[in-house]
């Protein structure tokens, strides 16, 4: 996916950060940006935002590791 990206600064609980670090260590094909893109797009899809762009980002993030 060739999309323009932006940077987001987010504060998350330390426990969540530790869990994320553990996941990323166990799954080297994922990185923090890819996880956040997948999580945010899935959240939007599950909470009534049926925008096709969110669906495309979600699927691209899951199935095209370099897309994130």
PDB file of N, CA, C and O in Angstrom, chain B, residues numbered from 101:
ATOM      1  N   UNK B 101       0.853  -1.174   0.000  1.00  0.00           N
ATOM      2  CA  UNK B 101       0.000   0.000   0.000  1.00  0.00           C
ATOM      3  C   UNK B 101       0.895   1.231   0.000  1.00  0.00           C
ATOM      4  O   UNK B 101       1.745   1.372   0.879  1.00  0.00           O
ATOM      5  N   UNK B 102       0.722   2.108  -0.953  1.00  0.00           N
ATOM      6  CA  UNK B 102       1.490   3.345  -1.035  1.00  0.00           C
ATOM      7  C   UNK B 102       0.615   4.491  -0.555  1.00  0.00           C
ATOM      8  O   UNK B 102      -0.026   5.172  -1.355  1.00  0.00           O
ATOM      9  N   UNK B 103       0.592   4.695   0.734  1.00  0.00           N
ATOM     10  CA  UNK B 103      -0.241   5.739   1.315  1.00  0.00           C
ATOM     11  C   UNK B 103       0.635   6.711   2.079  1.00  0.00           C
ATOM     12  O   UNK B 103       1.700   6.357   2.584  1.00  0.00           O
ATOM     13  N   UNK B 104       0.165   7.937   2.151  1.00  0.00           N
ATOM     14  CA  UNK B 104       0.833   8.917   2.983  1.00  0.00           C
ATOM     15  C   UNK B 104       0.621   8.523   4.434  1.00  0.00           C
ATOM     16  O   UNK B 104      -0.474   8.113   4.818  1.00  0.00           O
ATOM     17  N   UNK B 105       1.652   8.646   5.228  1.00  0.00           N
ATOM     18  CA  UNK B 105       1.529   8.304   6.643  1.00  0.00           C
ATOM     19  C   UNK B 105       1.765   9.545   7.490  1.00  0.00           C
ATOM     20  O   UNK B 105       2.411  10.499   7.057  1.00  0.00           O
ATOM     21  N   UNK B 106       1.229   9.513   8.704  1.00  0.00           N
ATOM     22  CA  UNK B 106       1.460  10.580   9.672  1.00  0.00           C
ATOM     23  C   UNK B 106       1.963   9.944  10.958  1.00  0.00           C
ATOM     24  O   UNK B 106       1.790   8.746  11.182  1.00  0.00           O
ATOM     25  N   UNK B 107       2.573  10.743  11.780  1.00  0.00           N
ATOM     26  CA  UNK B 107       3.084  10.269  13.057  1.00  0.00           C
ATOM     27  C   UNK B 107       2.113  10.671  14.159  1.00  0.00           C
ATOM     28  O   UNK B 107       1.603  11.792  14.175  1.00  0.00           O
ATOM     29  N   UNK B 108       1.864   9.736  15.089  1.00  0.00           N
ATOM     30  CA  UNK B 108       0.971   9.999  16.217  1.00  0.00           C
ATOM     31  C   UNK B 108       1.730   9.723  17.504  1.00  0.00           C
ATOM     32  O   UNK B 108       2.391   8.694  17.641  1.00  0.00           O
ATOM     33  N   UNK B 109       1.628  10.642  18.434  1.00  0.00           N
ATOM     34  CA  UNK B 109       2.196  10.451  19.764  1.00  0.00           C
ATOM     35  C   UNK B 109       1.039  10.076  20.681  1.00  0.00           C
ATOM     36  O   UNK B 109       0.077  10.833  20.815  1.00  0.00           O
ATOM     37  N   UNK B 110       1.133   8.907  21.314  1.00  0.00           N
ATOM     38  CA  UNK B 110       0.051   8.444  22.185  1.00  0.00           C
ATOM     39  C   UNK B 110       0.616   7.942  23.501  1.00  0.00           C
ATOM     40  O   UNK B 110       1.638   7.256  23.538  1.00  0.00           O
ATOM     41  N   UNK B 111      -0.062   8.293  24.570  1.00  0.00           N
ATOM     42  CA  UNK B 111       0.308   7.772  25.879  1.00  0.00           C
ATOM     43  C   UNK B 111      -0.532   6.531  26.139  1.00  0.00           C
ATOM     44  O   UNK B 111      -1.757   6.559  26.014  1.00  0.00           O
ATOM     45  N   UNK B 112       0.144   5.434  26.504  1.00  0.00           N
ATOM     46  CA  UNK B 112      -0.549   4.186  26.813  1.00  0.00           C
ATOM     47  C   UNK B 112      -0.069   3.692  28.175  1.00  0.00           C
ATOM     48  O   UNK B 112       1.021   4.058  28.615  1.00  0.00           O
ATOM     49  N   UNK B 113      -0.867   2.869  28.845  1.00  0.00           N
ATOM     50  CA  UNK B 113      -0.433   2.329  30.134  1.00  0.00           C
ATOM     51  C   UNK B 113       0.858   1.514  29.984  1.00  0.00           C
ATOM     52  O   UNK B 113       1.074   0.841  28.976  1.00  0.00           O
ATOM     53  N   UNK B 114       1.699   1.594  31.001  1.00  0.00           N
ATOM     54  CA  UNK B 114       2.973   0.879  30.967  1.00  0.00           C
ATOM     55  C   UNK B 114       2.769  -0.619  30.764  1.00  0.00           C
ATOM     56  O   UNK B 114       3.546  -1.259  30.056  1.00  0.00           O
ATOM     57  N   UNK B 115       1.733  -1.181  31.377  1.00  0.00           N
ATOM     58  CA  UNK B 115       1.462  -2.612  31.232  1.00  0.00           C
ATOM     59  C   UNK B 115       1.194  -2.974  29.778  1.00  0.00           C
ATOM     60  O   UNK B 115       1.639  -4.016  29.298  1.00  0.00           O
ATOM     61  N   UNK B 116       0.469  -2.115  29.086  1.00  0.00           N
ATOM     62  CA  UNK B 116       0.184  -2.352  27.674  1.00  0.00           C
ATOM     63  C   UNK B 116       1.464  -2.264  26.854  1.00  0.00           C
ATOM     64  O   UNK B 116       1.672  -3.054  25.934  1.00  0.00           O
ATOM     65  N   UNK B 117       2.309  -1.315  27.183  1.00  0.00           N
ATOM     66  CA  UNK B 117       3.581  -1.170  26.479  1.00  0.00           C
ATOM     67  C   UNK B 117       4.461  -2.401  26.676  1.00  0.00           C
ATOM     68  O   UNK B 117       5.083  -2.874  25.724  1.00  0.00           O
ATOM     69  N   UNK B 118       4.520  -2.919  27.891  1.00  0.00           N
ATOM     70  CA  UNK B 118       5.311  -4.123  28.161  1.00  0.00           C
ATOM     71  C   UNK B 118       4.775  -5.314  27.374  1.00  0.00           C
ATOM     72  O   UNK B 118       5.546  -6.107  26.834  1.00  0.00           O
ATOM     73  N   UNK B 119       3.455  -5.434  27.312  1.00  0.00           N
ATOM     74  CA  UNK B 119       2.843  -6.516  26.545  1.00  0.00           C
ATOM     75  C   UNK B 119       3.155  -6.369  25.059  1.00  0.00           C
ATOM     76  O   UNK B 119       3.454  -7.354  24.383  1.00  0.00           O
ATOM     77  N   UNK B 120       3.085  -5.146  24.555  1.00  0.00           N
ATOM     78  CA  UNK B 120       3.419  -4.886  23.157  1.00  0.00           C
ATOM     79  C   UNK B 120       4.869  -5.247  22.870  1.00  0.00           C
ATOM     80  O   UNK B 120       5.157  -5.889  21.860  1.00  0.00           O
ATOM     81  N   UNK B 121       5.782  -4.844  23.741  1.00  0.00           N
ATOM     82  CA  UNK B 121       7.199  -5.173  23.550  1.00  0.00           C
ATOM     83  C   UNK B 121       7.406  -6.682  23.502  1.00  0.00           C
ATOM     84  O   UNK B 121       8.161  -7.177  22.665  1.00  0.00           O
ATOM     85  N   UNK B 122       6.749  -7.410  24.385  1.00  0.00           N
ATOM     86  CA  UNK B 122       6.868  -8.873  24.390  1.00  0.00           C
ATOM     87  C   UNK B 122       6.342  -9.470  23.091  1.00  0.00           C
ATOM     88  O   UNK B 122       6.947 -10.382  22.527  1.00  0.00           O
ATOM     89  N   UNK B 123       5.213  -8.948  22.623  1.00  0.00           N
ATOM     90  CA  UNK B 123       4.643  -9.442  21.365  1.00  0.00           C
ATOM     91  C   UNK B 123       5.608  -9.192  20.207  1.00  0.00           C
ATOM     92  O   UNK B 123       5.853 -10.079  19.390  1.00  0.00           O
ATOM     93  N   UNK B 124       6.147  -7.987  20.145  1.00  0.00           N
ATOM     94  CA  UNK B 124       7.042  -7.638  19.042  1.00  0.00           C
ATOM     95  C   UNK B 124       8.328  -8.462  19.074  1.00  0.00           C
ATOM     96  O   UNK B 124       8.865  -8.808  18.022  1.00  0.00           O
ATOM     97  N   UNK B 125       8.819  -8.774  20.254  1.00  0.00           N
ATOM     98  CA  UNK B 125      10.007  -9.624  20.358  1.00  0.00           C
ATOM     99  C   UNK B 125       9.725 -11.026  19.835  1.00  0.00           C
ATOM    100  O   UNK B 125      10.603 -11.656  19.245  1.00  0.00           O
ATOM    101  N   UNK B 126       8.516 -11.514  20.045  1.00  0.00           N
ATOM    102  CA  UNK B 126       8.140 -12.856  19.605  1.00  0.00           C
ATOM    103  C   UNK B 126       7.686 -12.900  18.150  1.00  0.00           C
ATOM    104  O   UNK B 126       7.617 -13.976  17.555  1.00  0.00           O
ATOM    105  N   UNK B 127       7.379 -11.749  17.575  1.00  0.00           N
ATOM    106  CA  UNK B 127       6.872 -11.669  16.195  1.00  0.00           C
ATOM    107  C   UNK B 127       7.669 -10.620  15.419  1.00  0.00           C
ATOM    108  O   UNK B 127       7.195  -9.499  15.233  1.00  0.00           O
ATOM    109  N   UNK B 128       8.866 -10.970  14.969  1.00  0.00           N
ATOM    110  CA  UNK B 128       9.741  -9.986  14.326  1.00  0.00           C
ATOM    111  C   UNK B 128       9.215  -9.428  13.001  1.00  0.00           C
ATOM    112  O   UNK B 128       9.728  -8.421  12.512  1.00  0.00           O
ATOM    113  N   UNK B 129       8.207 -10.065  12.418  1.00  0.00           N
ATOM    114  CA  UNK B 129       7.633  -9.539  11.179  1.00  0.00           C
ATOM    115  C   UNK B 129       6.665  -8.386  11.440  1.00  0.00           C
ATOM    116  O   UNK B 129       6.197  -7.745  10.499  1.00  0.00           O
ATOM    117  N   UNK B 130       6.364  -8.120  12.712  1.00  0.00           N
ATOM    118  CA  UNK B 130       5.515  -6.999  13.093  1.00  0.00           C
ATOM    119  C   UNK B 130       6.368  -5.906  13.720  1.00  0.00           C
ATOM    120  O   UNK B 130       7.404  -6.190  14.321  1.00  0.00           O
ATOM    121  N   UNK B 131       5.934  -4.658  13.582  1.00  0.00           N
ATOM    122  CA  UNK B 131       6.565  -3.549  14.288  1.00  0.00           C
ATOM    123  C   UNK B 131       5.454  -2.706  14.926  1.00  0.00           C
ATOM    124  O   UNK B 131       4.269  -2.934  14.685  1.00  0.00           O
ATOM    125  N   UNK B 132       5.854  -1.749  15.726  1.00  0.00           N
ATOM    126  CA  UNK B 132       4.882  -0.944  16.461  1.00  0.00           C
ATOM    127  C   UNK B 132       3.916  -0.231  15.526  1.00  0.00           C
ATOM    128  O   UNK B 132       2.720  -0.170  15.812  1.00  0.00           O
ATOM    129  N   UNK B 133       4.403   0.304  14.425  1.00  0.00           N
ATOM    130  CA  UNK B 133       3.533   1.019  13.491  1.00  0.00           C
ATOM    131  C   UNK B 133       2.483   0.089  12.890  1.00  0.00           C
ATOM    132  O   UNK B 133       1.317   0.460  12.753  1.00  0.00           O
ATOM    133  N   UNK B 134       2.907  -1.119  12.533  1.00  0.00           N
ATOM    134  CA  UNK B 134       1.982  -2.087  11.946  1.00  0.00           C
ATOM    135  C   UNK B 134       0.912  -2.486  12.961  1.00  0.00           C
ATOM    136  O   UNK B 134      -0.266  -2.576  12.615  1.00  0.00           O
ATOM    137  N   UNK B 135       1.313  -2.723  14.207  1.00  0.00           N
ATOM    138  CA  UNK B 135       0.349  -3.084  15.255  1.00  0.00           C
ATOM    139  C   UNK B 135      -0.663  -1.957  15.460  1.00  0.00           C
ATOM    140  O   UNK B 135      -1.865  -2.212  15.531  1.00  0.00           O
ATOM    141  N   UNK B 136      -0.188  -0.719  15.554  1.00  0.00           N
ATOM    142  CA  UNK B 136      -1.101   0.399  15.784  1.00  0.00           C
ATOM    143  C   UNK B 136      -2.040   0.608  14.594  1.00  0.00           C
ATOM    144  O   UNK B 136      -3.213   0.922  14.790  1.00  0.00           O
ATOM    145  N   UNK B 137      -1.552   0.442  13.378  1.00  0.00           N
ATOM    146  CA  UNK B 137      -2.419   0.576  12.202  1.00  0.00           C
ATOM    147  C   UNK B 137      -3.497  -0.494  12.188  1.00  0.00           C
ATOM    148  O   UNK B 137      -4.663  -0.207  11.918  1.00  0.00           O
ATOM    149  N   UNK B 138      -3.104  -1.731  12.481  1.00  0.00           N
ATOM    150  CA  UNK B 138      -4.083  -2.822  12.523  1.00  0.00           C
ATOM    151  C   UNK B 138      -5.107  -2.587  13.627  1.00  0.00           C
ATOM    152  O   UNK B 138      -6.308  -2.754  13.413  1.00  0.00           O
ATOM    153  N   UNK B 139      -4.631  -2.199  14.808  1.00  0.00           N
ATOM    154  CA  UNK B 139      -5.534  -2.004  15.945  1.00  0.00           C
ATOM    155  C   UNK B 139      -6.508  -0.852  15.709  1.00  0.00           C
ATOM    156  O   UNK B 139      -7.702  -0.985  15.974  1.00  0.00           O
ATOM    157  N   UNK B 140      -6.010   0.265  15.218  1.00  0.00           N
ATOM    158  CA  UNK B 140      -6.876   1.423  15.003  1.00  0.00           C
ATOM    159  C   UNK B 140      -7.896   1.161  13.894  1.00  0.00           C
ATOM    160  O   UNK B 140      -9.070   1.501  14.043  1.00  0.00           O
ATOM    161  N   UNK B 141      -7.464   0.566  12.798  1.00  0.00           N
ATOM    162  CA  UNK B 141      -8.404   0.299  11.708  1.00  0.00           C
ATOM    163  C   UNK B 141      -9.457  -0.720  12.139  1.00  0.00           C
ATOM    164  O   UNK B 141     -10.626  -0.575  11.780  1.00  0.00           O
ATOM    165  N   UNK B 142      -9.070  -1.749  12.901  1.00  0.00           N
ATOM    166  CA  UNK B 142     -10.053  -2.721  13.393  1.00  0.00           C
ATOM    167  C   UNK B 142     -11.026  -2.054  14.363  1.00  0.00           C
ATOM    168  O   UNK B 142     -12.229  -2.310  14.299  1.00  0.00           O
ATOM    169  N   UNK B 143     -10.529  -1.213  15.252  1.00  0.00           N
ATOM    170  CA  UNK B 143     -11.403  -0.484  16.182  1.00  0.00           C
ATOM    171  C   UNK B 143     -12.448   0.321  15.410  1.00  0.00           C
ATOM    172  O   UNK B 143     -13.633   0.280  15.742  1.00  0.00           O
ATOM    173  N   UNK B 144     -12.019   1.044  14.391  1.00  0.00           N
ATOM    174  CA  UNK B 144     -12.958   1.855  13.607  1.00  0.00           C
ATOM    175  C   UNK B 144     -13.980   0.985  12.893  1.00  0.00           C
ATOM    176  O   UNK B 144     -15.156   1.343  12.830  1.00  0.00           O
ATOM    177  N   UNK B 145     -13.556  -0.144  12.356  1.00  0.00           N
ATOM    178  CA  UNK B 145     -14.484  -1.049  11.683  1.00  0.00           C
ATOM    179  C   UNK B 145     -15.496  -1.646  12.661  1.00  0.00           C
ATOM    180  O   UNK B 145     -16.672  -1.783  12.325  1.00  0.00           O
ATOM    181  N   UNK B 146     -15.052  -1.997  13.854  1.00  0.00           N
ATOM    182  CA  UNK B 146     -15.933  -2.623  14.837  1.00  0.00           C
ATOM    183  C   UNK B 146     -16.892  -1.635  15.494  1.00  0.00           C
ATOM    184  O   UNK B 146     -17.898  -2.038  16.077  1.00  0.00           O
ATOM    185  N   UNK B 147     -16.589  -0.362  15.402  1.00  0.00           N
ATOM    186  CA  UNK B 147     -17.425   0.630  16.079  1.00  0.00           C
ATOM    187  C   UNK B 147     -18.174   1.522  15.100  1.00  0.00           C
ATOM    188  O   UNK B 147     -18.359   2.715  15.340  1.00  0.00           O
ATOM    189  N   UNK B 148     -18.599   0.930  14.004  1.00  0.00           N
ATOM    190  CA  UNK B 148     -19.527   1.591  13.112  1.00  0.00           C
ATOM    191  C   UNK B 148     -18.937   2.439  12.011  1.00  0.00           C
ATOM    192  O   UNK B 148     -19.686   3.012  11.222  1.00  0.00           O
ATOM    193  N   UNK B 149     -17.627   2.541  11.927  1.00  0.00           N
ATOM    194  CA  UNK B 149     -17.019   3.327  10.855  1.00  0.00           C
ATOM    195  C   UNK B 149     -16.794   2.387   9.673  1.00  0.00           C
ATOM    196  O   UNK B 149     -15.759   1.725   9.585  1.00  0.00           O
ATOM    197  N   UNK B 150     -17.760   2.334   8.775  1.00  0.00           N
ATOM    198  CA  UNK B 150     -17.702   1.371   7.677  1.00  0.00           C
ATOM    199  C   UNK B 150     -16.978   1.929   6.452  1.00  0.00           C
ATOM    200  O   UNK B 150     -17.237   1.500   5.328  1.00  0.00           O
ATOM    201  N   UNK B 151     -16.105   2.850   6.659  1.00  0.00           N
ATOM    202  CA  UNK B 151     -15.320   3.446   5.582  1.00  0.00           C
ATOM    203  C   UNK B 151     -14.433   2.382   4.941  1.00  0.00           C
ATOM    204  O   UNK B 151     -13.691   1.687   5.635  1.00  0.00           O
ATOM    205  N   UNK B 152     -14.511   2.259   3.640  1.00  0.00           N
ATOM    206  CA  UNK B 152     -13.723   1.249   2.925  1.00  0.00           C
ATOM    207  C   UNK B 152     -12.224   1.466   3.094  1.00  0.00           C
ATOM    208  O   UNK B 152     -11.443   0.517   3.018  1.00  0.00           O
ATOM    209  N   UNK B 153     -11.823   2.709   3.321  1.00  0.00           N
ATOM    210  CA  UNK B 153     -10.397   2.978   3.519  1.00  0.00           C
ATOM    211  C   UNK B 153      -9.889   2.298   4.780  1.00  0.00           C
ATOM    212  O   UNK B 153      -8.784   1.755   4.787  1.00  0.00           O
ATOM    213  N   UNK B 154     -10.682   2.319   5.847  1.00  0.00           N
ATOM    214  CA  UNK B 154     -10.283   1.638   7.086  1.00  0.00           C
ATOM    215  C   UNK B 154     -10.189   0.135   6.856  1.00  0.00           C
ATOM    216  O   UNK B 154      -9.270  -0.514   7.357  1.00  0.00           O
ATOM    217  N   UNK B 155     -11.123  -0.416   6.109  1.00  0.00           N
ATOM    218  CA  UNK B 155     -11.083  -1.853   5.804  1.00  0.00           C
ATOM    219  C   UNK B 155      -9.847  -2.193   4.980  1.00  0.00           C
ATOM    220  O   UNK B 155      -9.194  -3.207   5.223  1.00  0.00           O
ATOM    221  N   UNK B 156      -9.527  -1.352   4.012  1.00  0.00           N
ATOM    222  CA  UNK B 156      -8.354  -1.604   3.172  1.00  0.00           C
ATOM    223  C   UNK B 156      -7.071  -1.545   3.995  1.00  0.00           C
ATOM    224  O   UNK B 156      -6.194  -2.395   3.841  1.00  0.00           O
ATOM    225  N   UNK B 157      -6.958  -0.551   4.862  1.00  0.00           N
ATOM    226  CA  UNK B 157      -5.771  -0.440   5.715  1.00  0.00           C
ATOM    227  C   UNK B 157      -5.657  -1.667   6.603  1.00  0.00           C
ATOM    228  O   UNK B 157      -4.569  -2.223   6.758  1.00  0.00           O
ATOM    229  N   UNK B 158      -6.767  -2.094   7.187  1.00  0.00           N
ATOM    230  CA  UNK B 158      -6.748  -3.263   8.067  1.00  0.00           C
ATOM    231  C   UNK B 158      -6.257  -4.501   7.315  1.00  0.00           C
ATOM    232  O   UNK B 158      -5.354  -5.197   7.780  1.00  0.00           O
ATOM    233  N   UNK B 159      -6.845  -4.770   6.167  1.00  0.00           N
ATOM    234  CA  UNK B 159      -6.456  -5.962   5.404  1.00  0.00           C
ATOM    235  C   UNK B 159      -5.028  -5.865   4.889  1.00  0.00           C
ATOM    236  O   UNK B 159      -4.286  -6.846   4.937  1.00  0.00           O
ATOM    237  N   UNK B 160      -4.637  -4.706   4.401  1.00  0.00           N
ATOM    238  CA  UNK B 160      -3.257  -4.533   3.936  1.00  0.00           C
ATOM    239  C   UNK B 160      -2.263  -4.729   5.075  1.00  0.00           C
ATOM    240  O   UNK B 160      -1.204  -5.326   4.886  1.00  0.00           O
ATOM    241  N   UNK B 161      -2.606  -4.226   6.251  1.00  0.00           N
ATOM    242  CA  UNK B 161      -1.714  -4.351   7.400  1.00  0.00           C
ATOM    243  C   UNK B 161      -1.553  -5.811   7.808  1.00  0.00           C
ATOM    244  O   UNK B 161      -0.453  -6.243   8.152  1.00  0.00           O
ATOM    245  N   UNK B 162      -2.640  -6.569   7.770  1.00  0.00           N
ATOM    246  CA  UNK B 162      -2.564  -7.981   8.157  1.00  0.00           C
ATOM    247  C   UNK B 162      -1.817  -8.833   7.147  1.00  0.00           C
ATOM    248  O   UNK B 162      -1.016  -9.689   7.523  1.00  0.00           O
ATOM    249  N   UNK B 163      -2.075  -8.603   5.869  1.00  0.00           N
ATOM    250  CA  UNK B 163      -1.590  -9.525   4.850  1.00  0.00           C
ATOM    251  C   UNK B 163      -0.400  -9.043   4.045  1.00  0.00           C
ATOM    252  O   UNK B 163       0.162  -9.815   3.268  1.00  0.00           O
ATOM    253  N   UNK B 164      -0.002  -7.805   4.202  1.00  0.00           N
ATOM    254  CA  UNK B 164       1.163  -7.267   3.499  1.00  0.00           C
ATOM    255  C   UNK B 164       2.080  -6.617   4.522  1.00  0.00           C
ATOM    256  O   UNK B 164       1.965  -5.419   4.782  1.00  0.00           O
ATOM    257  N   UNK B 165       2.987  -7.386   5.105  1.00  0.00           N
ATOM    258  CA  UNK B 165       3.821  -6.880   6.204  1.00  0.00           C
ATOM    259  C   UNK B 165       4.545  -5.572   5.917  1.00  0.00           C
ATOM    260  O   UNK B 165       4.778  -4.791   6.840  1.00  0.00           O
ATOM    261  N   UNK B 166       4.903  -5.312   4.678  1.00  0.00           N
ATOM    262  CA  UNK B 166       5.624  -4.077   4.377  1.00  0.00           C
ATOM    263  C   UNK B 166       4.690  -2.898   4.190  1.00  0.00           C
ATOM    264  O   UNK B 166       5.151  -1.778   3.970  1.00  0.00           O
ATOM    265  N   UNK B 167       3.381  -3.128   4.274  1.00  0.00           N
ATOM    266  CA  UNK B 167       2.414  -2.051   4.057  1.00  0.00           C
ATOM    267  C   UNK B 167       2.345  -1.089   5.227  1.00  0.00           C
ATOM    268  O   UNK B 167       1.944   0.060   5.043  1.00  0.00           O
ATOM    269  N   UNK B 168       2.723  -1.517   6.429  1.00  0.00           N
ATOM    270  CA  UNK B 168       2.572  -0.677   7.609  1.00  0.00           C
ATOM    271  C   UNK B 168       3.536   0.384   7.711  1.00  0.00           C
ATOM    272  O   UNK B 168       3.504   1.157   8.669  1.00  0.00           O
TER     273      UNK B 168
END
